[in-house]
Amino acid sequence: MEKKLTNKTKKSKILYDLLISNERNAKVSQDEILKLSFYDDTENYDQLIWGIEKINSGFWVGVDYFAVKHYLELFNKWKSKLTVENILKSLPDDLILSSKVQRILKNPQDINNYDSTHEIHAIINTIRGNYQDSFNFVLSESDNSYLHRKAEQATRKVVKDILNITKTNGLVTDDYILPDYFSGVDGDFYTFGDLQFLVRLDMIFDPNQTEKFTIIAEVGNEYGYEDEIFISVIMGRNFSKSDYEQLQYFLNDYVRHEIEHIVEYLETGELVRTNNDLTPFEYYTQPSELRAQKKGFGRRSKLEKKNMSDVVRQYLDYRNNIDKLSDTEKETLVKLLVSEEETKLRYKTLYDGEKYSIIIPLDVNTFCSLSPEKWCQPSYEESSISEFDGIKYILYDKEKNEKLLLVDIGVRPLNFSGDYMRLLDSDLKSHSVHKYMKDDLEMQKLLKLSYTLSERMEWGMDIPNEILEEMSNKNELTKIIYNIIQTNTDESRSMLTEFQGDDLEEMSTVPYYIEDNGYVINDNSIEFVIETDHYIKHILNLSDDEEYYYNLGTGGAYHHSYELDSDEINYIHDLLDSESLNDLKQLMVFVGELLPNQELPNLDDGFLNNFFKRYFESTWDNHIWDILDPLQDGLTENKIKDLEGTIESYIVFDHTEESDGYILGLTYPQLLYLVNDYNCETLSELMKFPINEIAEDLSEVYHSSYEFGDEAVEEMNVEFREVIEKIMDQYESDDELQNLVTNVSDFEKTIKDLGFFTRFGRYVFSDPNSGREVTIVKFDSKTGKVSYQIMGNSGLTSHISDLNTFINDVISERLFEGVTILKEEVHDLLKKHSFKLLNEWLLGECDQITHSDYPDSIFFKRRSDGKIVAEIDKKNELFLLHYNEIWSFFEKHFELENKEIRGIARDWLEETFKLRGYTPHHGQFHRHGSWKRLSN
């Protein structure tokens, strides 16, 4: 996606790459990188690169821009004094042989031999005679940690380069040598202190491979080179953008693994060779392989925030079809690779009952080991687990075989706070702790849960008898219901029919079609059979308008997609993810709207639409709805979900929808509660009250809901990036893109100079004298063609032409008799376009030649027909233009006089060739003989 650099020096390219690679670095800004570059006079910005690395690795311990700036200034100030002799004279004898000092002594003036700003501080102060005892610790530290840090830095860089190639070049087969593919330096090496190597990368697309990707890596080759890493990345046909994160994790593992082999070589001087006769298990358990595997798996474990044991097991499963290790071999390998401390789970069991058990993990490792996978995934970390303040318990539901996260905001572990807890399932969806435990008295007591009467009614929980008895004293009907609860006999239940009222009839069973309202008496409940219209108007208490939205939320009505206005494209900037913003920035750099070191401007409403319409109107207009459709679908889906959620939240007593009606089932305690609450004398009266009232305007819920949903936004971002890819695919070279930018610039300058104004979103030129108008319908930035309409005395006519013809049409008397345009404005406008024509004719279509017979002249020979069309005579300071081919065009088409043409030609010659004082001529000044002789 990045625009290729041309005519750049090596050093400029390095700085450019540093700015691009650090464009979203929160630790060091692009502006700070530019400022630091002023203090670096090395050929390849070695000091700048070193400084950026130190800020990235030491930012949280105080190594920031200001610290690095100070030490770069200090280092260069004392650089001439940093000699082996001065250091040896200044340091105590016991430090001279330390691995760190020996590394620095290789070349004290090379900043890459210093592992930290502390080392620079220690060495320079020692030379200045200010040696301190604390320097002993800084300079005597083992080099093992140094090589480890360098290996981590190298891994980051290599993985970043490979991913860059993968994302930029797509699923193609090609081979690369890194880093010289990016640096342009043949034989270049990745250099991180003593760690130096190159990577031979094979990117292979295999449409027959079912796996999304496969990686093969090794260090060295048959010639014994210990500084080459060979990596093959084989992409299958099912690989997609969503797999880049997993590819990144695996690459970090493989690359760090192979780099560790090189580190081992630096320490031992020997590159371990593998015996090809080994079994997979024997191969994995070699000491050198165990060492490299620990580094590779350790890095991946850190990135994925997973246990080392889980990472190892996932890798072994990934390789199972190839290695075919037994279960015993796998577990043995896990034990060899994962330390005892890492495999030890630390937790305390708080409760272990028949249905549930509760544990409290004592560390993150244990928490992630015992949790469902999603709880500890990096993508969930910021938005989920870390969001929940409080003590985290894992609750195991034995009947459902499910783990749940119980979060208690109580300040003391093991002392549950009752009503201040959250319960989340494996997908981190919230559930009511009270509702989940409504049937388990032991858990209610343990968690200190209390329930309101309405909650007990809603969830069908047992109600204390003293409450039931109190409610029974309301009227005769409540006494009958209380008697049913106490005796539960056919006789007691049959007495309900005496209180059915006029609008209900007793039914033996629920009818297949519901035509009338009635009820069915069961042993433990009563079922009310209610016709649809009655249920919606009385039980739910919904108006006719709300009924439509109720049906939408319950699946009872067909719904079309909620229609977004195309104007919504002006507001999608807030939904762009980091990848889309990066692609947008690269495109803006591509067309010259941004410099590589500049950040994106604030994306205000309409910014995107204006930018894309300015440069890529046709492509943008053709794909606006590709971008908006996912949002439209997501918005519709979420509006329906919000309706469903609202309806569900108000339905206290469960009901089922049947043909032409509803069945509302109530337990006898629930029936007693309702009759008492509404003071009903009959069952018919109860059916007139809003038992399941939806006390919210469903129309307002639907129309105020405006969430697109994560999946829709993600899909929208994919479509947005694909539009950018389509745009980029249209331009195969920088020249084509530059032509687009020039076309846009010329067009905007033209309509401004001609006095166009905006009306209803289109550019319009109006002549009050003649009453004629020119309206621009469309401008194709790629071809430079203008589509426009002219309304005049002869009616409306449509035209498509290049910019020059368009200008002629607008200002010519043929179209606009009586149009008055100031002569100087016309001259300024035509001068600009005359320059463009001269550039095209003389520089684009001609070769510049010389001849021994005319040593003081440069001739412009047209390639298409070999004709000489212009000459620069340096001896006589003349600029000669062919009358028929060039000069007459300005006379006929632009209606310019000779004096004006000479002025334009003189200005062009001065601007293009820096030749001042020349006199342009035509016709009689042509040396017809010489021009004819030099023409083909």
C-alpha positions, -999 to +999 in steps of 0.1 A: +000+000+000+030+023+006+040+045-023+073+036-038+101+061-031+119+074-061+150+097-063+157+093-026+191+088-010+197+058+011+197+079+043+165+097+034+148+063+027+159+050+061+144+081+078+113+077+058+110+040+068+115+049+105+088+075+103+063+051+086+071+022+110+066+044+140+036+064+129+014+050+157+041+046+183+028+060+216+063+061+231+081+082+205+063+104+180+073+111+144+081+147+154+105+134+181+121+111+156+127+140+132+142+160+161+165+132+172+177+128+136+193+162+139+217+148+165+228+118+143+254+123+116+260+086+110+256+074+074+227+051+082+211+068+111+226+042+135+223+065+165+187+074+157+177+037+153+195+029+186+177+057+203+142+046+191+149+011+203+160+024+238+128+044+241+106+015+230+123-010+254+128+014+284+100+038+282+083+026+315+116+030+334+122+066+324+140+062+290+121+087+269+128+112+241+144+137+264+167+111+280+178+097+246+183+133+232+206+141+262+227+109+257+230+113+219+242+149+225+266+136+252+278+107+231+287+129+200+303+155+222+327+130+237+329+107+207+364+117+198+375+108+233+358+074+232+389+054+224+401+020+235+432+036+251+412+061+271+388+035+284+415+011+294+433+038+312+402+049+331+385+016+341+394-005+371+413-037+361+385-060+373+360-045+349+382-046+317+376-083+311+338-081+316+317-091+286+300-058+285+332-038+284+348-061+259+318-056+237+321-018+240+359-020+233+353-035+199+345+000+187+337+026+215+326+051+189+298+028+176+267+034+196+254+000+188+280-015+211+263+002+241+233-017+254+218+012+274+220+048+282+234+037+315+265+023+298+271+055+279+268+075+311+292+051+329+319+051+302+319+088+296+319+097+333+348+072+338+368+089+310+361+123+326+375+110+359+341+107+377+341+069+382+315+057+407+310+023+424+276+020+408+292+018+374+306-016+385+271-031+384+262-014+350+294-027+333+298-061+349+263-074+341+263-107+323+260-106+285+233-133+286+205-108+293+220-085+266+218-112+239+183-121+251+171-085+247+188-083+213+171-115+202+137-102+213+143-069+193+154-089+163+123-111+164+100-081+165+117-066+134+118-098+114+081-106+121+071-071+113+089-073+079+073-107+070+038-095+079+044-063+059+053-084+028+023-107+034-002-079+038+012-058+009+018-085-017-011-108-008-014-145-017+014-148-042+044-171-045+077-152-044+110-153-025+128-125-006+160-118+011+156-097+042+165-071+052+179-060+018+144-062+002+135-032+023+169-015+027+179-019-010+214-028+001+227-060-015+239-084+012+225-064+041+221-080+075+198-075+104+222-061+130+214-060+167+247-056+185+266-089+182+235-106+167+238-104+129+219-125+103+198-124+072+165-142+064+157-160+032+120-160+030+098-181+007+062-170+004+042-197-012+005-198-022-008-234-024-045-236-034-045-273-026-035-268+011-065-270+034-046-255+064-049-217+065-011-214+067+020-236+074+054-224+085+088-241+081+119-226+095+156-235+101+189-218+107+220-225+086+223-246+055+244-273+039+273-249+035+274-243+073+263-206+072+253-198+108+240-163+100+211-173+077+176-182+087+154-199+061+116-194+065+088-207+043+053-194+048+028-215+028-006-199+026-037-221+019-068-211-001-087-205+031-064-179+045-081-145+051-074-112+068-088-125+101-059-150+103-032-124+104-033-123+142-027-161+145+000-159+118+017-132+138+018-154+169+032-184+151+058-163+133+070-149+166+074-185+179+093-197+149+115-167+144+125-164+180+132-202+180+157-199+151+173-167+165+180-186+197+201-211+177+222-182+165+225-169+201+237-203+212+262-203+184+275-169+196+280-183+231+295-216+221+310-211+187+292-242+174+261-244+153+243-277+163+234-299+134+204-322+135+207-359+127+181-366+101+175-401+115+160-389+147+123-395+155+102-363+161+103-369+199+141-374+198+144-343+177+123-321+201+141-333+232+177-324+220+192-299+245+196-272+218+160-277+205+146-276+241+164-243+246+151-228+214+116-241+219+114-225+253+123-191+238+099-194+209+070-207+230+078-183+258+075-153+234+042-166+219+029-172+254+036-137+264+020-122+233-011-143+235-013-140+273-017-177+276+000-203+298+032-218+284+017-253+287-014-243+267+008-228+239+030-260+238-001-283+236-017-261+209+016-264+189+017-301+193-019-305+182-011-282+152+018-306+143+000-338+152-006-350+116+031-346+109+048-356+141+023-382+154+036-380+189+019-403+215+000-388+244+028-398+267+054-382+245+034-350+244+030-347+281+067-355+286+076-327+262+053-303+280+070-311+313+104-306+298+095-272+283+073-258+311+089-252+345+073-267+376+064-233+389+045-225+357+025-258+358+015-254+394-020-242+398-027-221+429-063-218+440-086-223+470-119-242+469-146-222+488-176-244+482-182-279+467-219-288+466-241-312+447-249-287+419-221-260+422-186-255+432-167-222+437-130-216+436-108-184+439-077-184+417-047-170+436-028-158+405-034-149+368-017-181+355-042-202+375-071-180+365-063-184+328-056-221+331-089-229+346-110-203+327-128-207+293-105-196+265-122-163+257-117-149+292-080-146+287-078-139+250-059-106+243-089-092+223-111-096+254-086-083+279-094-046+277-131-049+271-140-076+295-120-092+324-100-061+334-132-040+332-147-058+361-135-044+394-138-068+423-128-102+434-130-129+407-143-164+414-149-193+391-182-210+396-187-244+381-222-255+372-220-293+374-254-300+359-247-278+328-210-286+328-203-249+325-179-224+341-191-189+350-172-159+362-185-145+395-173-110+402-179-096+437-172-060+445-168-068+482-134-057+495-126-089+513-121-123+496-142-152+509-169-128+523-196-126+497-215-093+495-249-106+484-266-081+461-234-066+446-222-093+423-220-100+386-223-134+369-209-139+333-209-170+311-180-183+289-189-157+263-189-129+290-226-124+286-241-111+319-267-131+339-287-122+370-270-140+400-304-139+418-323-155+389-295-181+383-296-192+420-334-190+425-338-227+430-308-234+453-314-224+489-279-234+499-262-211+473-286-183+482-274-186+518-238-188+509-238-158+486-261-139+509-288-133+482-321-117+491-352-116+470-381-091+466-417-104+465-420-094+428-388-113+420-402-144+437-434-140+417-416-135+384-393-165+388-419-188+404-400-191+437-415-203+470-432-176+490-432-178+528-466-190+541-471-159+563-470-137+532-495-159+514-518-159+544-517-122+546-526-118+509-556-143+513-575-118+535-583-094+506-616-110+494-634-143+488-615-151+456-581-147+474-594-171+502-603-197+475-569-194+459-551-197+493-571-228+501-560-244+468-523-237+477-528-253+511-549-283+501-543-287+463-574-309+458-599-312+429-626-299+451-607-268+461-597-261+425-632-266+412-644-237+434-626-213+410-653-216+385-677-198+408-654-167+403-647-169+366-668-138+357-687-130+325-659-128+300-642-161+306-652-197+300-638-228+316-620-251+291-609-287+295-578-282+273-562-254+254-579-252+220-559-254+187-575-222+175-582-195+201-615-177+193-627-169+229-611-160+262-610-188+288-590-207+313-578-243+320-574-254+356-544-277+362-530-293+394-503-267+401-513-238+378-540-221+359-537-213+322-555-183+308-564-186+271-565-151+256-573-139+221-545-119+205-561-085+203-573-087+239-539-098+251-520-071+233-543-042+243-551-052+279-525-076+292-495-059+275-512-025+274-499-016+239-514+009+215-521+000+178-489+018+168-469-001+193-483-035+182-463-033+150-431-029+169-441-056+194-445-080+165-412-069+151-395-078+184-412-111+187-409-123+151-445-118+144-440-093+116-418-093+085-393-065+087-374-049+059-339-035+066-339-002+083-330+022+055-300+044+060-297+076+042-267+078+018-258+109+038-247+084+066-214+081+046-204+115+061-203+101+096-186+067+093-152+082+103-158+074+140-162+037+131-129+032+113-105+008+130-068+012+131-062-008+100-086+013+080-072+045+093-037+033+083-049+025+048-066+059+046-034+076+057-013+057+031-038+067+004-036+104+015+002+102+015-002+085-019-020+115-034+001+141-016-025+152+009-002+142+038+035+139+043+047+105+055+056+119+089+022+136+094-007+122+114-042+120+100-061+153+105-093+153+126-118+135+106-148+158+109-183+150+095-181+148+057-143+146+055-141+111+040-169+118+015-152+151+003-118+135+001-129+105-020-152+125-042-123+149-049-099+123-062-119+091-069-155+102-074-165+074-098-151+046-077-164+061-045-199+066-058-200+031-072-191+016-038-207+038-012-235+013-006-210-016-004-197+003+027-231+013+041-250-020+036-233-039+065-241-009+088-277-009+075-281-047+082-263-044+116-285-015+126-317-033+117-305-064+136-297-044+167-330-025+166-348-058+166-325-071+194-333-040+215-370-046+210-366-082+220-346-072+251-371-046+261-401-069+257-384-097+275-375-074+304-412-064+310-427-099+306-429-109+343-452-139+338-442-164+310-466-167+281-466-186+248-480-175+215-504-198+198-527-196+167-547-164+171-539-160+208-517-164+239-515-189+268-506-172+301-497-197+328-497-187+365-489-208+395-514-205+423-491-183+445-487-160+414-524-159+409-530-151+446-504-123+443-521-107+413-557-110+425-546-095+458-526-067+441-554-057+417-582-064+442-601-085+417-634-102+426-634-125+395-609-140+371-625-120+343-615-088+361-579-099+363-578-103+325-586-066+322-554-055+340-519-051+324-504-081+341-474-081+317-475-044+309-447-032+286-443+002+302-421+016+275-429+031+241-417+004+217-417+029+188-393+050+207-371+020+216-369+011+179-362+045+165-338+056+193-317+024+190-287+033+168-260+006+174-245-011+144-229-039+163-192-050+162-197-075+134-213-049+111-186-023+119-159-049+112-175-058+079-179-021+070-142-017+077-134-046+054-155-031+026-139+003+032-104-011+029-115-030-002-126+002-018-091+017-011-076-015-026-097-011-057-086+025-060-049+015-056-053-012-082-063+014-108-029+031-106+000+009-117+027+036-115+035+068-097+031+087-130-005+076-133-012+088-098+006+120-103-015+126-133-046+122-112-034+147-086-025+171-114-059+167-130-077+174-097-055+205-090-061+218-125-098+213-123-102+230-090-081+259-101-101+262-133-135+263-118-122+289-092-107+311-119-138+309-141-161+319-113-181+287-108-202+285-076-219+256-059-256+250-062-273+218-049-240+201-047-229+209-083-206+235-098-224+261-119-213+290-141-240+315-148-239+345-172-266+371-163-262+389-196-271+360-219-290+339-194-269+308-202-255+284-176-228+257-175-234+229-149-207+204-142-222+169-139-190+150-132-153+152-133-132+121-139-100+127-121-082+097-138-089+108-174-092+145-168-126+145-187-154+169-177-190+160-181-211+192-182-244+206-195-250+239-212-284+256-210-287+283-236-310+297-262-310+265-281-320+244-251-300+220-230-270+203-245-246+177-228-209+175-234-178+154-224-144+169-231-109+175-217-103+205-195-089+227-223-119+222-245-141+228-215-124+261-208-128+271-244-165+263-243-170+283-212-152+314-223-158+313-261-182+337-278-197+307-296-214+298-264-215+330-244-222+360-264-220+390-241-200+372-214-175+396-200-143+382-184-114+404-175-086+400-199-060+395-171-081+367-157-083+350-190-046+354-195-037+339-161-060+310-168-048+304-203-012+308-193-015+279-169-031+257-195-007+269-222+022+257-200+005+224-197+002+221-235+038+232-241+049+206-215+029+179-233+040+189-268+077+197-263+086+176-233+062+147-235+060+141-272+095+153-284+131+143-281+157+170-275+185+167-300+217+186-310+236+187-343+273+194-351+263+219-378+243+239-352+263+236-319+245+264-302+209+250-307+186+225-291+160+211-314+127+195-303+120+165-326+085+150-324+087+113-320+055+104-339+066+119-372+102+130-368+092+167-374+112+196-358+086+217-340+108+240-319+143+253-314+163+270-286+190+292-302+214+300-274+237+321-296+210+345-307+188+340-276+158+330-297+130+305-289+115+294-322+081+277-324+066+260-355+038+282-366+014+256-380+021+231-352+021+253-321+019+291-326-013+291-346-031+269-320-029+297-294-041+323-320-071+302-332-082+284-300-073+309-273-076+341-295-043+354-282-022+381-300+014+376-309+025+397-279+006+375-255+019+343-271+055+356-268+049+364-231+036+329-224+064+312-244+090+334-227+076+326-192+075+288-200+111+288-212+123+307-181+105+284-158+114+251-176+150+257-187+159+287-165+168+308-197+161+345-193+160+372-220+151+350-249+128+362-277+101+338-289+093+339-327+075+320-354+071+319-392+096+341-410+123+333-383+122+296-390+153+282-406+133+261-429+163+244-444+179+233-412+146+221-398+137+202-429+171+186-431+170+174-394+134+161-398+128+126-409 
